[in-house]
Amino acid sequence: MEILGLLDHLESIVLDSAKIPFSKKIMVDEEKLLSVIDKIRMVLQGGSDYAKKAIGRSETAGAEEAAGESVEERRPPAETKAVEVMEQAYKMAKEIREGADQYADEVLANLEATSTRILRTVKAGRERLEKTTQVGVEK
């Protein structure tokens, strides 16, 4: 049941996000989204008691931040390290995706250039063939 509540929360984050005009894309608060995903992972890994505590802590974090206490001051060192590792993993994944996109763009640019040369060759051959057949018909 906990997982359904978290999925509902995830869905509400997506539905309440700002829409980008003239597209089907939205702008999502990355921290909120990743926080819910981490909670879902905890529940799925069987740490439901820990997940309940983490969910409870994150719900009270907003109130404590408003009171002036930062989340980092209360976070245990192991959890801080885990957050750092997750952030680093997300950054590495982003860099890998960007590199893959750049490589794909280069491959497509080469394919476009090659196909353009082939198309020019085909057009030139058809024009030459057309001139040859016209000369043959006039005789």
Buried (B, 14 or more C-beta within 10 A) or exposed (E): EBEEEBEEBBEEBEEEBEEEEEEEEEEBEEEBBBBBEBBBEBBEEEEBEEBBEBBEBBEEBEEBEEEEEEBEEEBEEEEEEEBEEBEEEEEEEEEEEEEEEEEEEEEEEEEEEEEEEEEEEEEEEEEEEEEEEEEEEEE
